[in-house]
Every structure is written in structure tokens, then in C-alpha cells.
């Protein structure tokens, strides 16, 4: 396999924490890595064989970067799609494929894809601006989501009544009906070029109500088996429908009536799969490499139940990052810390995560509370 030779270059578009953890899996496959990121000192700097600073939205930058590698992948989907299509026509392998990235880049196209493929999702209407939102006040309460550009909780506002209309985006987007959610789960699927699919067991996500970010997750989910099986079925169906090569993270709502609705998908490693590094036979990062390199996919079996806690920058602190409580954290049995190498902390910025291993799934939530109590990211 050509990937095991040092003259094979893997290009990664995006140099954030997902790219950092993907890079950490690359030496085991003897891969030479090249990363493109707009930051001069992103989390991937120092780990990649080559680190290139440049805009992910600039056609010429993305095209020139792609011409220097044998295979191109992404850790963020907000990238110049025209450059990817041109590189693909010139024979550069790109996984996930540009057509898949284009669907997922725009929530408007993404939601329509769900309808076309008979994938259950929350009721929605497409809107072009704030005036369109005003014309659908009977649809409230709802969430207004930007079609493009939203990331890590950004690009989403809750519109509960007509009095909230001034919060709506004045750009193309989606108005999505609020649903009565009992739980939020995520399923990560992998597919290689041969069509082999492997599904990671569903995980249960608990969101921070103020920042629209995952606070922590429990793996495996504690929901009834039939719900978990249906979630896996939907993830498999979406993966087949897209014919994606690589990873597909599928975020879902479980309603109080037991219905499963697909919320959003991401064609890359995902925050809801960090715990696989410690808890599963194969991590999501190794699985992504296997899929895009055309190798057999690994077992997704969970060896130990786990929790993953996101470490966010504390409110009121902006500046050089200081991790308060590391000594106490590392004394907690089963705890594993991952710091993302970001020099500057900001309120709610993802600065790292902690994975906790414990065979007692019910004890994990107590350990989550302990972790959140002892560690803070300040400046």
C-alpha cells in the first residue's frame, strides 16, 4: 500500500484540534503530513511535517496546497469548494469528496437532502433574510440557522416569539421548528472506497444551554436498545446515500415520543468521537485514515464505558491560557487529558477535553461533575 511509504503526502485542510488529533494517528501509518490553516500558530503547528499558513476560502491558496499532496482530506468543511472540484478533475484524490462537502456546507441543501432521501428531520422552511422569517411567525417557536458559516454553536439563534424576530439573521438560512427533545445523540459512521461501512455505538450528548456547545457526553448511550439501533440504521442509510468516503458524524434528536430526527451531519472527525481514542478498539481518527486510504475499517467496539468533557475558556478571561487544577484532575482515576495547544483562551473557546474511563456507566456522571469542579481554563 502506497500510504506506508514516506514519499506519500497526506494533505489536511484545517489545522485545529481535530486536525491535531488526526495528525497524532498518522505516524502509525508512516504518513508524511501537510496542513493548511489560516492561523500562524494553530494546534497542528509543530506536529505536521509541513504547516502552511493560508486562507481556506481563497481559491488560489487551496488549489496550490492541494497540488503538493497525493491525497487531500479536511478537518473543517468551510473550504473553497471550487478549488477542490478543480483539483479532483486534475486527479488529486479528495476524501470526503467535494460533492459531499458541498451538500454539507449549506444547511439549506443539507436539509433538502434529508427530505429527498426520506431521512426524518425537524420540520423546516427555507428563508432568505429577516423579512422571510417575519413572514413565518406562525412557525415559531423555531431556530433560525445560517445556511453557511455556522460552527461550534455559532450561526444559530432561538426565536421563541414574534418579539425575538430582531435576533433573526438577515442572510439565507433555515427556520427549523423547535421539537420536544428528550435526548441528543450522535453516531459516527465510516465508509471506505470499497463501500465497507462501520458504525460507532451511539453516544449521548449533554449541551451547555447557554452556548449551544456539547458540555459532556456519555458513551455508550444509556437510551433503550431499540432507539440506539434505529439511530445506527439512520446513520448507515445517510452514509450510503451520500456515498461518502471517510467519516460521517450524525447528530440526532430523540423526541419525548421516541422519534429520532437527524439534526446535522459533519463529514469529518467530530467532537462526539474524542473518547474513542481511549475507549474503543479503533479511534475515530485512525478509522478516518483507514477509510480515506482504502484500507479495511477497524472494529468500533467499546472496551470501556467513558465520558468526554469539553474544556471551555471561562467567562471573563481572554489572554494566554492557564489551566487551573491540572494536578487535581490527573489524580482522578481513569482521567485522560488532551490540551489543544491554543495559546490564547477566550470565553467558551474549546481549549481541550478530558476523557474519563469507568466500567460503571452511572458513576461516569459523578466523575464528570468532579472534573468540571476541579479544572478551569483562565488567563
N, C-alpha and C positions, 0 to 999 in steps of 0.2 A: 504494500500500500504506500503510495507516494507521500502520504502525510507523515510517515515516520522518518523522512529524510530532512536534514536541516536546510536544504535549499527550497523547501516548500514554505511559502509565506501565507499566513492567515491574516487578513485584514479585519479589524474590528472598528466599526463606526460608532463612536461614543466612548468616552473614557471615564465614566462614572463608576459607582460602586459595583454595578452589575458586571461591567467590563473587567473590573479589578478581580472579582471572584472567578470570572471566566478565565482570565489570564492565569490564575493560580492552578487551574486544572490543565493548562496547556503543556507544561514541561513533561508530564507523564506520557504525552503523545509526541514528544520531541518536536513541537511546533515552534517555528520562528514567527514572532508576532509583530504586527504593525498596527498602531492605534491612532485614530484621528479624533481630536476633541478641541472644542473652542477655548478651553482653559489652558493657560501655560503650565499649570501645575495640578492637573486633575488627579483623581485617585489612581489612575493607571500609570502615571509617570513613575519611572523607576522600576516598574515590573515588566513593561513591554520591551521587546528588543529595539523597537523604534517607536518614538512618540512624536506625532506630528500635530502642531497646533494649527487649527483652521476651522472655518465655519462649516457646519454640517448642512447649511442651507444654500451654500454657494456652489453652483453647477461646476465651475472650473476646478474648485478645490476638491470636491468629492470625486470628480472624474479622474483627476491627476492621481489622487490617492489610490483609487481602485486599479489603475493601470500598473501599479507597482506590486500587486499581490496576485496569488494564484486562486484564492477563494476569499469572498467577502461576506461578512455577517454583520449584524447590528446588536447593540445593546440598548438602543433607543430608536423609535420609529420615526422621529421628527427629522427627516433627512431629505435632501433633494432627490425626488423620485425620478426626474428626467435624466439625471446623471446615471442613476442605477440602470434605467432602461437602456441607455446608450452602451454602458459597459457590458450589459448582458448580450446585446447584439454583436459585440466585438469578442465574445467568447469567454468573458470572465464569469466564473461560477458565483452566483449570489444566492445565499440562503439565509433567511427566508426570501422567496422570490419577490421581485419588485411588484408584481401584480397583487401579491398578498399584502405587502406593506401598504400599497396604495388604498386598498379596501379599508385597512385598519387605521390608517392615518386620519380618516374623516369619519367621525361618529355618525354622520348622516348616511354615508354609503354603508357603513358597518351595520347600522340598524336595518336598512333596507335589505341587506344580505340575509339577515336573520329571517325576515319575512319571506324572502324568496326561497329559502331553504327549509322553511317550516320549523324554525327554531323558536321556542317560546321566549318572549321578551316582554317587558313592560310596555303598555300602550303608549304611543308617542305620536307627535306631529312634528313635521319639519318647519322651521322658521328661518327667515332671512335676516330679521332685525327686531328691534324692540317693538315696533308697530305690529309686527306679526304676532308677537307674544300678547300684546294688548287685545288682539282680535280673538284670542283663545282663553279669555279669563274663566270661562265655564269649565276649562280643563284643569284648573287649579284645585287642590294643591299639586304642584309638579316641580320637577327640577329642570332648570334651563342649563344645557350643556353646550359649550362651544363645539362646533364641528371639528375644528383643528386647533392644536396647540395646547390643550389642557393636559396637565401632567402632575402626578403626586398631589392630588386633591385640588389642583387649580383648574379653572375653567368650568366650575360647577357652582350654581347658586340655587338655594331653595326659595321657591316662590309659593308661599302658603295662601296668601290672599291678594286681592287686587291692589292693596296698599304696598305690596312688595314689587310691583311692576318696574319701578325705577331702578331696581337692582339687576334687571334683566340685561343680557348682553345685546349690544346693537350690532351684532355680527351673525353670520349664518350659523345655525346650530339646531339643537333638538330640544323640544319641550316634552319631557318624559313624565308620565303620570306617576305620582307617589304611590307606592304599594305598601301594604301592611306586612312588613318584613319580620320574620321570626328569627332568622339567622342569615349570615352571609358566609358563603363558602367559596373555595377556589379549587380548581382541578387543573393540574398541569399535564398536558399530553405531549408526546414526542412522536415524530414521524420521520423516517429516513426516505431516501430517494427510491427505495425498493417497495415502499408502501407499508413497511412494518410500523405498527403503532404500539406504544406502551403508555399506560396511564398511571400517574402517581395517585395514591389514595387521596380523597378529598380532605382538605383542611378547613377548620372553622376560624373565621376571622372576626376579631372584635375591633371596631373602628373607634377612633377618637371622635366624639360627636362635634367637636369644635373645629377640627382641622381637616376632616374628611380623609384621614390617613389611617392605615392599619396601626392600631396600638399594639396588639399582640395577636398571635394565632395559636391554636392547639392542633396538633397532628398526632393521630388521625382525628377526624371529626367524631364527635360523640352523638351525632344525629342517627336516627334509625337506619338500618341497613338498606331498606328499600329506597330511601331518599338518596343515600350515597351511591347506590347502583344506578339510579336514574341520572344523577349528576355525571357519573362516569360515562354513561351512554351518550348524553348530550355532548360531552367533550369529545368523545370519539367521532360522533356524527359531524361536528363542526370541523374537526381536523381533516376528516375525509373530504368534506365539501370544499374546503379551501385547497386541498392537496398540498398543504404546506410541507416544506422540508425544514425541520428544526423543531423548536418548542412552540407550544401554544398554551398560554395561561388563560383559563376561562373563569372569570369572576361571575358568581351567580347569587341571586336572592332565593331564599326559601321562605315562602309566604306562610302566614299563620294557618292557611288552609292546606298546607303541604305541597303547594305547586312550586316548581322550580323554574325560575326565569333567568335567562342569560342577561347579564348586565353589560359587561365589556370584555374584550379579549386583548391580549398582548402577544405579539409574535416573537417572543424572546424570553430569556430568563426573567424571573419575576420575584418581587418581594415576598410572595407567598410560598416560595420554594427554597428560601435560605436554609431552613432547618434540614434539608435533605443532605447537606454537606456532612452533618454529624449523625443523622438518624436513619438514613436509608442505605440500601446496598449501593445505589448509584446516585450521585448528586445530580441536581438539575443541570449543573454546568458541564459535567462530564457527558451527560445524556445529550446535551445540545451539540457538543463536539462530535459525539458518535453519529448523530443524525446528519449533520452537515458534511461530515467526512465520508458518508456512505458505509459506515460500519454497523455491525449488529447492535441493537439497542440493549442497554443493561437492565437488570432487574430493578423494579421500583419498590420492592418490598421494604416496609418499615421495620427496622430492627429494634428500635426503642421509641416509645411514645415521647413526644417533645413539645416544647413551646418555643416560640420565637418572639422576642420583644424588641421592637424598634427603639433605638436611642435617638431621640429628637433634641435639637437645640432648645434650651429652656427659654421661656418667655422673658424678655427684658435683657437678653445678653446677645451682643454682636461683637465679634472680635476673635482673637486667637483662641482656639479651643482648649479647654481644660476639662478633663474627665474626673469628676469628683466621685470618690467611693470605689475606685477600682480594686483596692486591696480587699474591701469587704465583699465585693462582688465575686472575686476569684476564690473566696473561701466557701462560697455556696456550692455544695456538691452537685455535680452534673452541669455546671455552667461553663459556657464556651463563648468567649468574646471576639467580635470582629469589628475592628475600627477601620473606617473607610479612608483615612489619610487626608481628610479635608482639614486644611489649616484653620479656616475661618468658620466659626459657628454662627448661626442665625436662628431666630425663633422658628421652631418646627422643622428645621432642616434635618434630613436624615444624616446622622453622623456615625452610625454604627448599628449593630444589633447584637443581641445575646441569644444564644440557643441553650435551652435547658433540657436535659435528658432525665426522665424519671419513668420507671415502669408503671407507676400509679398515675393514670391519666387525670384522676380527680385531684391529686396532690399538685399537679402542674400549675393550676391557677393560683395556689397559695405561694408557690415559688415565683410566679410572675409578679405578684404583689410585693414580694420581698425584693426582687431585682429592681422594680420601679422605685422602691423606697430608698435603696442604698446608693443608686448611681444617678448623677445629673451631669449634663454637658453645659458648662458655663464658660465665661471668658474672664 
